[in-house]
């Protein structure tokens, strides 16, 4: 028991040292906090207009929840037209876009959208954290938007709403899944931590390779938590079998088998059958319209 307690203290000390190392040259006070809460952050899903209704029905049948009314709007700074709606479930929120026109660059490449408390402050904070601003702030029908890029090439859209929304907290906070090269991993983590005011909750240099479709190998997995929610960075050599790297989000559910049964009944394809790694059981699925997601259960 004493040895286990000592090991726990050592692990905590090492993680604290790691967080200090990431933030030593970028104190949080230099970057104002702009996050609102994970329930206000969404995964961006782009599907063909003909597939929108099928995707919406299958996603809600899998996870529960409801959709806002579908509207047709311009959500880019240059002329375009898309259907737009928000799917709100207990385990994650999705912004669905069915573009009726060609999609202006660089839209469609962002993985997630984060609600921020102040757009101008957020843009300054992003730049101070080392992120690039790919799309300067522009008005949309309900507020303002911009697109930023973290070191390593990960794109994120940030929003500000004219009327602040009020959503219930998630039952399980979803996991933003990003894939980074070893060369850019340190810069990505440092930049993201400074902007998000988050912390590294685990940094495993020898995580089980089965998690990226390479059983028998290992890779580096970094898990971060902040007011924006959960983020897992997969640091790899890019030798990834399909569909790894194509998924945007991991959804935590109470019972994986039951969730997959609902999914398959709603025309969802299981791409990777359930497997266990450390504290979670996981699977990968393909929704109608092409959206790929990871679903996991910790058994808790």
Secondary structure, 3 states (H helix, E strand, C coil): CHHHHHHHHHHHHHHHHHHHHHHCCCCHHHCCCCECCHHHCEEEEECCHHHHHHHHHHHHHHHCCEECCCEEECCCCCCCCEEEEEEEECCEEEEEEEECCCCCCCCCCCCEEEEECCHHHHHHHHHHCCCEEEEEEEEECCEEEEEEEECCCEEEEEEEECCCCCCCCCCCCCEEEEEEEHHHHHHHHHHHHHHHCCEEEEEEEEEEHHHHCCCCCEEEEEEEEECCEEEEEEEECCCCCCCCCCCCEEEECCCHHHHHHHHHHCCCEEEEEEEEECCEEEEEEECCCCCEEEEEECCC
